[in-house]
């Protein structure tokens, strides 16, 4: 198995643990990388908002 396939399998196995990941893959035109990236960005925003909330 090439490195690319190994990496994609690893990303998919991690992403499947995220609630809602499988549901997002049902959207036409949305794939593994798009979904993982979207969820990662949303998580960053939520974490940032939570950190800023407790900063003061």
Secondary structure, DSSP 8 states (H G I E B T S, - for coil): --HHHHHHHHHHHHHTTSTTHHHHHTSTT--HHHHHHHHHHHHHHHHHHHHHHHH-
